[in-house]
Amino acid sequence: MSVLPGAEPFLIEPSADPAGELPIPPGRVGVVLCHGFTGSPQSMRGWGEHLAAAGATVHCPRLPGHGTRWQDMNATRWEDWYGEIERALDAMLARLPGPDPLVFAMGMSMGGTLATRLAEQRGADLAGLVLVNPSYTTLRKDAFLLPALSRIIPSFPGIANDIKKPGAAELAYSKIPLKAAHSLNQLWRVVRADLAKVNVPIRLFRSAEDHVVEPVNAQILLDGVSSVEVDEIVLMDSYHVATLDNDAERIFTGSVEFVTNRLPSAADPDPSR
């Protein structure tokens, strides 16, 4: 199995900050990034580099079956993808020194779905979620046929490269593996059923025009979680793959702001507040 150039997972450690000028103190904050369905860490790299430049330790794993050939995805299921993200969380918690590390989960599309599942299962280990066009359902008319179609047809045409910005490209499969797509539908059902378990702070970035994930997905999240701190930011100049689109910088800077707003004040002796 050969990984496509650019689709490799990445771990970025922040630079030392002896002058204390970075917005995030190095070694204090970790971020687990998660890419989307049929995509790869390539769509997350700019986001990860920006967070690391601000002081965070950033890890973006490559989900099983992704970043190689689309046929490989049909041999994986949502439990495999989620397991990889949970292992990344455990590794990040072990990597950060000190008694009270702050770890955030951030993801786009299905990556946002998996990050949401992480908050449902491991919310006590997370300081917050940043989600970009997360998916929890689909309004496609053919979705209900997936259980049957996935047994006889290996793939559908792909959903990659829904990007408004000229010249930008997503490294993702040109086809949708149907057995994997059927498993994604199962993941959606599991996540929707447990949304009330999510109580961590959330920042949601949603593209006003998205040709992959319908607006109902954002509403499902907003209506379902128990989080007290939730804010929604609408991206007016990007399509689905917003981390590679015209509003990418807004996502990057907004994520750093979200993290720094949750850092304990230097004047606060209790870091749990």
C-alpha positions in Angstrom: 0.0 0.0 0.0 1.6 3.2 -1.2 0.6 6.5 0.3 0.0 9.3 -2.2 2.5 12.1 -2.0 1.1 14.9 0.2 -1.4 12.5 1.9 1.0 11.6 4.7 0.0 12.2 8.4 1.8 14.9 10.2 2.9 15.9 13.6 4.1 19.5 14.1 5.7 20.7 17.3 5.7 24.4 18.0 8.9 26.4 18.1 10.4 27.5 21.4 9.1 30.8 22.6 11.6 32.2 25.2 10.2 35.7 24.9 6.7 34.6 25.5 5.3 36.2 22.4 3.3 33.3 20.9 -0.5 33.4 21.7 -0.4 29.8 22.8 2.3 28.8 25.3 4.3 25.9 23.7 3.8 22.6 25.4 0.5 23.6 26.9 -2.0 22.9 24.1 -2.5 20.0 21.7 -4.8 19.8 18.6 -5.9 16.6 17.0 -7.0 17.4 13.4 -9.2 15.1 11.3 -9.7 15.2 7.6 -12.8 14.2 5.7 -14.3 11.2 3.9 -12.2 10.1 0.9 -9.8 13.0 1.7 -6.4 13.2 3.3 -4.2 15.2 5.7 -3.3 17.4 2.8 -6.6 19.4 3.3 -5.6 20.0 7.0 -1.9 20.9 6.6 -2.3 24.7 6.2 -4.6 24.7 9.2 -2.1 22.6 11.2 0.9 24.8 10.3 -1.0 27.9 11.4 -1.9 26.4 14.8 1.6 25.2 15.4 3.0 28.6 14.4 0.8 30.0 17.2 2.2 27.6 19.8 0.1 24.4 19.6 1.3 20.9 19.2 -0.6 19.5 16.2 -1.3 16.0 15.0 -3.3 15.0 11.9 -3.5 11.2 11.4 -4.3 9.6 8.1 -7.5 7.7 8.5 -7.4 4.0 7.5 -8.2 3.4 3.8 -7.5 7.1 2.9 -4.7 8.6 1.0 -3.9 5.5 -1.1 -6.5 4.1 -3.5 -10.3 4.3 -3.2 -10.6 0.5 -3.2 -8.8 0.5 0.2 -11.6 2.4 1.8 -14.1 -0.4 1.1 -12.1 -2.6 3.4 -12.5 -0.2 6.3 -15.4 0.9 8.5 -16.2 3.9 10.7 -14.9 2.1 13.8 -11.5 2.0 12.1 -11.6 5.7 11.4 -12.7 6.6 14.9 -10.2 4.3 16.4 -7.4 6.2 14.7 -8.6 9.5 16.0 -9.0 8.1 19.6 -5.4 6.8 19.4 -4.3 10.3 18.2 -6.0 11.8 21.3 -4.3 9.4 23.7 -0.9 10.0 22.0 -1.4 13.8 22.3 -2.4 13.5 26.0 0.8 11.5 26.6 3.0 13.9 24.6 2.0 17.1 26.4 4.0 17.8 29.7 2.4 19.1 32.8 -0.6 18.1 34.9 -3.4 19.9 33.0 -2.9 19.7 29.2 -5.5 21.3 27.0 -6.4 19.2 23.9 -8.8 20.3 21.2 -10.3 18.2 18.4 -10.8 19.9 15.1 -12.1 18.5 11.9 -13.8 19.1 8.5 -16.7 17.2 7.0 -16.6 13.6 8.3 -13.6 14.7 10.3 -16.0 17.0 12.2 -18.3 14.0 12.6 -15.4 11.9 14.2 -14.4 14.9 16.3 -18.0 15.1 17.6 -17.9 11.4 18.4 -14.7 12.0 20.3 -16.5 14.6 22.4 -19.3 12.2 23.0 -17.0 9.4 24.2 -14.0 11.4 25.6 -15.4 14.8 26.5 -13.6 14.9 29.8 -10.3 14.8 27.8 -11.2 17.7 25.5 -11.1 21.4 26.0 -13.3 22.1 22.9 -14.2 21.4 19.3 -13.7 23.4 16.1 -15.8 22.0 13.3 -15.8 23.0 9.6 -18.9 21.8 7.6 -19.4 18.7 9.7 -21.8 16.0 8.5 -24.5 14.1 10.4 -26.8 13.1 7.6 -27.5 13.5 3.9 -30.5 14.5 1.9 -29.3 12.6 -1.2 -32.2 10.5 -2.6 -30.0 7.5 -3.2 -28.7 7.3 0.3 -31.4 4.8 1.5 -30.3 2.4 -1.2 -26.7 2.2 0.1 -27.2 -1.1 2.0 -28.2 -2.9 -1.2 -26.0 -0.9 -3.7 -22.9 -1.4 -1.6 -23.2 -5.2 -2.1 -23.2 -5.0 -5.9 -21.6 -1.7 -7.0 -18.1 -0.7 -5.7 -18.3 3.0 -6.1 -20.1 6.2 -7.2 -18.6 9.4 -8.7 -16.6 11.3 -6.1 -17.3 14.4 -4.1 -13.8 15.9 -3.9 -12.7 19.4 -4.8 -15.8 21.4 -3.9 -13.7 24.5 -3.7 -14.5 28.0 -4.9 -10.9 29.4 -4.9 -9.3 29.2 -8.4 -6.3 26.9 -8.5 -6.9 25.2 -5.2 -7.2 21.4 -5.2 -7.9 18.7 -2.6 -6.0 15.5 -2.6 -8.9 13.1 -2.4 -10.4 10.1 -4.2 -12.2 10.6 -7.4 -14.8 8.0 -6.4 -17.0 7.3 -3.4 -16.4 3.7 -2.1 -19.9 2.5 -1.4 -19.2 0.0 1.4 -17.4 2.8 3.2 -20.2 5.2 2.4 -22.7 2.8 4.0 -20.5 2.7 7.1 -20.5 6.5 7.2 -24.3 6.4 7.3 -24.0 4.1 10.3 -21.6 6.5 12.0 -24.1 9.4 11.5 -26.8 7.5 13.2 -24.6 6.7 16.2 -23.4 10.3 16.5 -26.9 11.8 16.2 -28.2 9.5 19.0 -25.5 10.7 21.4 -25.3 14.4 20.6 -26.7 15.4 24.0 -23.5 13.9 25.6 -21.4 16.7 24.0 -20.9 19.5 26.5 -17.6 21.0 25.5 -17.3 24.5 23.9 -17.8 24.5 20.2 -16.9 26.8 17.3 -18.7 25.8 14.1 -17.6 27.2 10.7 -20.3 26.6 8.1 -20.1 27.5 4.4 -23.1 29.4 3.1 -22.8 27.5 -0.2 -21.8 23.8 0.3 -22.4 21.3 -2.5 -21.6 18.3 -0.3 -23.0 18.9 3.2 -26.5 20.4 3.4 -27.4 23.2 5.9 -29.5 20.8 8.0 -26.3 19.2 9.3 -25.4 22.4 11.2 -28.8 22.6 12.6 -28.7 19.0 13.8 -25.5 19.8 15.7 -26.8 23.1 17.2 -30.1 21.5 18.3 -28.6 18.3 19.7 -25.6 19.2 21.8 -25.7 20.2 25.5 -22.8 22.6 25.2 -23.3 26.0 26.8 -20.7 27.7 24.7 -21.5 27.3 21.0 -20.9 29.9 18.2 -21.6 29.5 14.5 -19.6 31.4 11.9 -20.9 31.5 8.3 -18.3 31.5 5.6 -19.6 33.5 2.6 -16.7 32.9 0.2 -16.0 29.2 0.3 -17.6 25.9 -0.7 -17.3 22.6 1.2 -13.5 22.2 1.5 -13.2 25.5 3.3 -9.7 24.9 4.8 -8.4 25.1 1.2 -10.7 27.9 0.1 -11.0 31.7 0.3 -12.1 31.7 3.9 -9.2 29.4 5.1 -7.4 32.3 6.9 -10.6 33.1 8.8 -10.8 29.5 10.0 -7.2 29.4 11.0 -7.2 32.7 13.0 -10.6 31.9 14.4 -9.3 28.6 15.7 -6.3 30.2 17.4 -8.7 32.7 19.0 -11.0 29.9 20.2 -8.0 28.2 21.8 -6.5 31.3 23.5 -9.9 32.2 24.9 -9.8 29.0 26.8 -6.3 29.3 28.3 -6.3 30.0 32.0 -5.4 33.5 32.9 -2.0 34.1 34.3 -3.7 35.8 37.2 -6.0 32.8 37.8 -4.3 30.3 40.2 -6.9 27.6 39.3 -6.1 26.3 35.7 -9.4 24.4 35.7 -11.4 27.6 35.4 
